């Protein structure tokens, strides 16, 4: 289950870097979630305080038109880094995997989610709504990031079920598209 926790937290960091870090820090502080060394520094009150400030800055910056695009540009480095930290910090993943592999997987997962958000979703929302849709989308991203973080940390089996369902949906969509293309080519 540690691996599902790591993937869920990393994906969450791709949407918002500081929410999953803050969720893990608070849960670790409350002894609900175990963070492996050297990442146990996340549970310190100083770290939690800094994460609250950073989460608030990102929250408000992401709601202001034009500033949100600059924020996404800055977060291009921060979110994959947060994903790498979360992947590596997830319980015993570091001891089960090589630390470099854990960091690379975290970078890839968070970076991929961030890339889809920044390069595909947000530009479409901005173009189709004249920027008015960015604020509700940003709220939705924050809510999804928070829920995904809590679920990944507390109930990773749900992450496993969601991954299976999403994979099945993608396979079904590809299969359907291939069959549709075959039918068109036979006409």
C-alpha positions as CSV (number, residue, x, y, z in Angstrom):
1,X,0.0,0.0,0.0
2,X,3.0,2.3,0.5
3,X,3.5,2.5,-3.2
4,X,-0.2,3.6,-3.8
5,X,0.3,6.2,-1.0
6,X,3.4,7.5,-2.8
7,X,1.7,7.7,-6.2
8,X,-1.4,9.4,-4.8
9,X,0.6,12.0,-2.9
10,X,2.8,12.7,-5.8
11,X,-0.1,13.1,-8.2
12,X,-1.7,15.4,-5.6
13,X,1.5,17.5,-5.6
14,X,1.1,18.0,-9.4
15,X,-2.0,20.0,-8.7
16,X,-0.8,21.9,-5.7
17,X,2.6,21.5,-4.2
18,X,1.9,22.6,-0.6
19,X,-1.4,21.0,0.2
20,X,-0.2,17.4,0.1
21,X,3.0,18.4,2.0
22,X,0.9,20.1,4.6
23,X,-1.5,17.2,4.9
24,X,1.4,14.7,5.4
25,X,3.1,17.1,7.8
26,X,0.0,17.4,10.0
27,X,-0.9,13.7,9.8
28,X,2.7,12.9,10.7
29,X,2.6,15.3,13.6
30,X,-0.6,13.7,14.9
31,X,1.0,10.2,14.4
32,X,-1.6,9.2,11.9
33,X,0.9,8.9,9.1
34,X,4.5,7.6,9.4
35,X,7.1,9.5,7.5
36,X,10.4,7.8,7.1
37,X,13.8,9.4,7.9
38,X,15.1,12.0,6.9
39,X,11.7,13.3,5.8
40,X,10.4,13.2,9.4
41,X,11.4,16.9,9.6
42,X,8.1,17.5,7.8
43,X,6.3,17.0,11.1
44,X,8.0,19.8,12.9
45,X,6.0,22.9,13.9
46,X,8.3,25.1,11.9
47,X,7.8,23.2,8.8
48,X,4.1,23.1,9.3
49,X,4.1,26.9,9.8
50,X,6.1,27.5,6.6
51,X,3.9,25.1,4.6
52,X,0.7,27.0,5.8
53,X,2.2,30.3,4.7
54,X,3.3,28.8,1.3
55,X,-0.1,27.1,0.8
56,X,-1.9,30.4,1.5
57,X,0.3,32.3,-1.0
58,X,-0.3,29.7,-3.7
59,X,-4.0,29.6,-2.9
60,X,-4.5,33.3,-3.5
61,X,-1.9,33.6,-6.3
62,X,-3.8,30.9,-8.2
63,X,-7.1,32.9,-8.0
64,X,-5.8,36.1,-9.4
65,X,-6.0,36.4,-13.3
66,X,-2.6,36.7,-14.9
67,X,-0.8,36.0,-11.6
68,X,-2.1,32.4,-11.8
69,X,-0.1,31.8,-15.0
70,X,3.1,33.2,-13.4
71,X,2.4,31.0,-10.4
72,X,2.1,28.0,-12.6
73,X,5.4,28.8,-14.3
74,X,7.1,29.1,-10.9
75,X,5.4,25.9,-9.7
76,X,6.8,24.0,-12.7
77,X,9.9,23.4,-10.5
78,X,8.2,23.3,-7.1
79,X,5.4,20.8,-7.8
80,X,7.6,18.0,-9.2
81,X,10.1,18.6,-6.3
82,X,7.2,18.3,-3.8
83,X,6.1,15.1,-5.6
84,X,9.6,13.7,-5.3
85,X,9.7,14.5,-1.6
86,X,6.3,13.0,-0.9
87,X,7.1,9.9,-2.9
88,X,10.4,9.4,-1.0
89,X,8.9,10.3,2.4
90,X,6.0,7.8,2.1
91,X,6.6,5.4,4.9
92,X,9.0,2.6,3.9
93,X,9.2,3.4,0.2
94,X,12.7,4.7,0.5
95,X,13.9,1.5,2.2
96,X,12.1,-0.7,-0.3
97,X,13.2,1.3,-3.4
98,X,16.4,2.9,-4.2
99,X,16.0,6.6,-3.0
100,X,17.0,7.8,-6.5
101,X,14.2,5.7,-8.1
102,X,11.7,7.0,-5.5
103,X,12.7,10.6,-6.2
104,X,12.6,10.1,-10.0
105,X,9.1,8.4,-9.8
106,X,7.8,11.3,-7.7
107,X,9.2,13.9,-10.1
108,X,7.6,12.1,-13.1
109,X,4.2,11.6,-11.5
110,X,3.9,15.2,-10.1
111,X,5.5,16.7,-13.2
112,X,3.1,14.8,-15.5
113,X,0.0,16.0,-13.6
114,X,1.4,19.5,-13.5
115,X,2.2,19.4,-17.2
116,X,-1.4,18.3,-18.1
117,X,-2.8,21.0,-15.8
118,X,-0.6,23.8,-17.1
119,X,-0.3,22.9,-20.8
120,X,-3.7,21.3,-21.5
121,X,-6.4,22.1,-19.0
122,X,-5.7,25.7,-17.9
123,X,-5.2,27.2,-21.4
124,X,-8.4,25.6,-22.6
125,X,-10.3,27.0,-19.6
126,X,-8.8,30.4,-20.1
127,X,-9.5,30.5,-23.8
128,X,-13.1,29.2,-23.5
129,X,-14.2,31.3,-20.5
130,X,-12.1,34.4,-21.0
131,X,-10.3,33.6,-17.8
132,X,-13.5,33.5,-15.7
133,X,-13.4,29.8,-15.3
134,X,-9.9,29.8,-13.8
135,X,-11.1,30.6,-10.3
136,X,-13.6,27.7,-10.0
137,X,-11.1,25.3,-11.7
138,X,-8.5,26.4,-9.1
139,X,-10.9,25.8,-6.2
140,X,-11.6,22.3,-7.7
141,X,-7.9,21.6,-8.0
142,X,-7.3,22.6,-4.4
143,X,-10.2,20.4,-3.2
144,X,-9.1,17.4,-5.4
145,X,-5.5,17.8,-4.1
146,X,-6.7,17.9,-0.5
147,X,-9.0,14.9,-0.8
148,X,-6.4,12.9,-2.8
149,X,-3.8,13.6,-0.2
150,X,-5.9,12.6,2.7
151,X,-7.1,9.5,0.9
152,X,-3.6,8.5,-0.2
153,X,-2.3,8.9,3.3
154,X,-5.1,7.3,5.3
155,X,-6.8,4.8,2.8
156,X,-4.4,4.0,0.0
157,X,-6.5,1.0,-1.1
158,X,-8.9,3.6,-2.6
159,X,-6.1,4.9,-4.7
160,X,-5.5,1.4,-6.0
161,X,-9.1,1.0,-6.9
162,X,-9.2,4.4,-8.7
163,X,-6.0,3.5,-10.6
164,X,-7.6,0.2,-11.8
165,X,-10.8,2.0,-12.8
166,X,-8.9,4.8,-14.6
167,X,-6.7,2.3,-16.4
168,X,-9.7,0.3,-17.4
169,X,-11.4,3.4,-18.7
170,X,-8.3,4.4,-20.8
171,X,-8.1,0.9,-22.2
172,X,-11.8,0.9,-23.1
173,X,-11.5,4.3,-24.7
174,X,-8.5,3.3,-26.8
175,X,-10.2,0.0,-27.8
176,X,-13.4,1.9,-28.8
177,X,-11.4,4.4,-30.8
178,X,-9.5,1.7,-32.7
179,X,-12.7,-0.1,-33.5
180,X,-14.3,3.1,-34.7
181,X,-11.3,3.9,-36.9
182,X,-11.4,0.4,-38.3
183,X,-15.1,0.7,-39.1
184,X,-14.4,4.1,-40.9
185,X,-11.6,2.6,-42.9
186,X,-13.8,-0.3,-44.1
187,X,-16.3,2.1,-45.5
